Amino acid sequence: MGSPHLPVFFLLNAIAAAIAGVSSWRLWGGRLLFLFLFTGCSTVPTHYALVEQSLLAGDAKQAAAVLEQAQQAYGTKNQVLYGMDRGMVLHLAGEYQASNGALERAEQEVDELYTRRIRTETKAFLVNNTELPFEGAPYEHVMVNVVKALNYAAMGNLQEALVEARRIDNRLNVLADRRTGKSDYTDDPFSRYLSGMLYESAGEFNDALIAYRKAYEGYQKGGTWLKTPLPFQLKEDLLRVSDALHFTEEHEGYRQSFPDVQWKPQTELESLAQVLVISYNGRAPKKEDHFLDIPVSREAFQFVLLNKAGVFNRPGMQSDRAVESVWYGLSGRVVRVALPRLVQQKTTVRNEDVRLVGPTEIYSGKTVLVQNITALAEKQLSEEFASTSVKAVARSIVKFTLAEAAGRGAQAAAGKDAGPLVGFLVGAIAKGIAIASEESDKRSWRTLPDEIQIARVWVPPGTYGYVVETGGRTPSTGPAKSSQSLNLRRGETRVLIERVMS
């Protein structure tokens, strides 16, 4: 991907070329180092805006086409991210088999990266963490299996969906072993809950109850940081399945814990069909750079103050990193540290009202929140903040030290007369480019939603009109509607996917 700082590079390179006659062999080495640093500068992806436009228009197939055309822009280091993004958009487009193929490749690549650890660590340390292959966060790895399970369930292949449920269980068990004491994300109650629903749909009630228990414990353990209350439907599920298995003591415990919950025994549901609505609402958070400009002299402190006041970048205009790099390079005493900052893109959706309209009756349900992706991303970033900060500061100090050395080396090579000017120019170039190359790792699975909600509705077999109305959290959000006709069989579980961008 091209660099936004190349015009500045060519300008500074021209300055270096003008004085290259003084000590060409020394300066060419420095210029090659500068070029190496600039290969790490990346542009902000533009395809996400096009994907979101397509999804807002309700055209998930067009969004998938946009991503397919953008594959080369991802680069070799971001093929895991490409697989995640493409797999999610294909999932929304109803191309479930193709979605699983993309996600399967991403999953395999994640496993290979973990075992092989093929990384350009040195270059990443000297430039920025975008030089490392993208592996994804633990919650994103779990979501890969979640989406694959939903793909299989939507295709009516419940046995393959259960395979993914078991992979989720294995992944979470391994995660708990690896991260004990280091992270609060050692389980995922939503994926446990989904697994329980799949097991129950297949008649595997023992596995369903185990999954429901773990989901219950996970939602309770998540407390405030998970930002997801215990779904009321899960209470019904615990009561129903523990009763079906004749676990009398456990069932009585749930009855005491949930005295106001109304539920139906399993015997009343056996002859019915189930509609499981998965609603993806809002947009996943994105990351942006947060720059800490650290002056190491009084004069540099004044430069930083002037820049923050808008002297170098006019107020009201987006900060120009290239201009800042030149000015800070000329000051000679500024160290820039780049850290990622999360930008929320919260949904305005409160819930969805689901109606199945039959010949004589209307069956209704309401979606409930089961997963807050933004909360998971916030937790992941906060837990990584200490190590990310230490590495970023160390990287910036090393680059600053190398730039200082380049200036002193050029001054010594140029001789007594031209040395001070040459040293100043080379030092300014080196420091400016060191600052320009500083960038945080802003990659994440951005085609995920902000929140996931679900609804479960049981109805007698037959043909129904399916209607979903989306209610907003604010008065300005009007209801969005989608509808189709469903022909449901006895004992069938039909998975339906909704995507609401607002």
Stockholm file with secondary structure:
# STOCKHOLM 1.0

chainA/1-502         MGSPHLPVFFLLNAIAAAIAGVSSWRLWGGRLLFLFLFTGCSTVPTHYALVEQSLLAGDAKQAAAVLEQAQQAYGTKNQVLYGMDRGMVLHLAGEYQASNGALERAEQEVDELYTRRIRTETKAFLVNNTELPFEGAPYEHVMVNVVKALNYAAMGNLQEALVEARRIDNRLNVLADRRTGKSDYTDDPFSRYLSGMLYESAGEFNDALIAYRKAYEGYQKGGTWLKTPLPFQLKEDLLRVSDALHFTEEHEGYRQSFPDVQWKPQTELESLAQVLVISYNGRAPKKEDHFLDIPVSREAFQFVLLNKAGVFNRPGMQSDRAVESVWYGLSGRVVRVALPRLVQQKTTVRNEDVRLVGPTEIYSGKTVLVQNITALAEKQLSEEFASTSVKAVARSIVKFTLAEAAGRGAQAAAGKDAGPLVGFLVGAIAKGIAIASEESDKRSWRTLPDEIQIARVWVPPGTYGYVVETGGRTPSTGPAKSSQSLNLRRGETRVLIERVMS
#=GR chainA/1-502 SS CCCTTHHHHHHHHHHHHHTTTTSHHHHHHHHHHHHHHHTTCCCCCSHHHHHHHHHHTTCHHHHHHHHHHTHHHHCGGGHHHHHHHHHHHHHHTTCHHHHHHHHHHHHHHHHHHHHHCCCCHHHHHHSCGGGSCCCCCHHHHHHHHHHHHHHHHHTTCHHHHHHHHHHHHHHHHHHHHHHTTTCSCSCCHHHHHHHHHHHHHTTCHHHHHHHHHHHHHHHHHHHHHHCCCCCHHHHHHHHHHHHHTTCHHHHHHHHHHCTTCCCCCHHHHTTSEEEEEEEEESCCCEEEEEEEEEESSHHHHHHHHHHHTTSSSCTTSCCCHHHHHHHHHHHCCEEEEEEEEEECCCCCEEEEEEEEECSSCEEEEECEEEEEHHHHHHHHHHHHHHHHHHHHHHHHHHHHHHHHHHHHHHHHHHHHHHHHHHHHHHHHHHHHHHHHTCCCCCCCCTTSCSEEEEEEEEECSEEEEEEEEEEESSTTCCCEEEEEEEEECTTCEEEEEEEECC
#=GC SS_cons         CCCTTHHHHHHHHHHHHHTTTTSHHHHHHHHHHHHHHHTTCCCCCSHHHHHHHHHHTTCHHHHHHHHHHTHHHHCGGGHHHHHHHHHHHHHHTTCHHHHHHHHHHHHHHHHHHHHHCCCCHHHHHHSCGGGSCCCCCHHHHHHHHHHHHHHHHHTTCHHHHHHHHHHHHHHHHHHHHHHTTTCSCSCCHHHHHHHHHHHHHTTCHHHHHHHHHHHHHHHHHHHHHHCCCCCHHHHHHHHHHHHHTTCHHHHHHHHHHCTTCCCCCHHHHTTSEEEEEEEEESCCCEEEEEEEEEESSHHHHHHHHHHHTTSSSCTTSCCCHHHHHHHHHHHCCEEEEEEEEEECCCCCEEEEEEEEECSSCEEEEECEEEEEHHHHHHHHHHHHHHHHHHHHHHHHHHHHHHHHHHHHHHHHHHHHHHHHHHHHHHHHHHHHHHHHTCCCCCCCCTTSCSEEEEEEEEECSEEEEEEEEEEESSTTCCCEEEEEEEEECTTCEEEEEEEECC
//
